[in-house]
Amino acid sequence: MCDCNNIEIGSYDNQVELKSWWNNKIICVDKCLQKEILNLWDNVVRTTGCCCGHNQLNPMINVILEHHNIMVKLGYKYYTNEHGVICYTPLTNLNNKDESTINQATLGRTYCRWVQND
């Protein structure tokens, strides 16, 4: 569940710092998307941005264009935003604290499983 109560869009509150696999730089990620982003990275998907929406906007994940087909094979739905950027809807359940979300995807020998644990 998204715990972003009274968190402004663009704020770094309620985020964690993760070290990216492609350049070893620190990237801030909304805490509620941390497991999903790490699972994408485990699948060698290079993210370029993400936001849980802070209970105000639609959540989204962005990846490099070359990884679009991987995201589709992993079961992600996507849309193009008003700036022409492809945005993927997170598989993590951000709405219901009482409901665990489990999403599975198979890509070659890679198996992803996201389980929300509060």
PyMOL commands that set and color helices and strands:
alter all, ss='L'
color gray80, all
select helices_A, chain A and resi 31-42+65-73
alter helices_A, ss='H'
color red, helices_A
select strands_A, chain A and resi 15-19+26-30+47-51+60-63+78-80+86-88+102-107+110-115
alter strands_A, ss='S'
color yellow, strands_A
deselect
rebuild
show_as cartoon
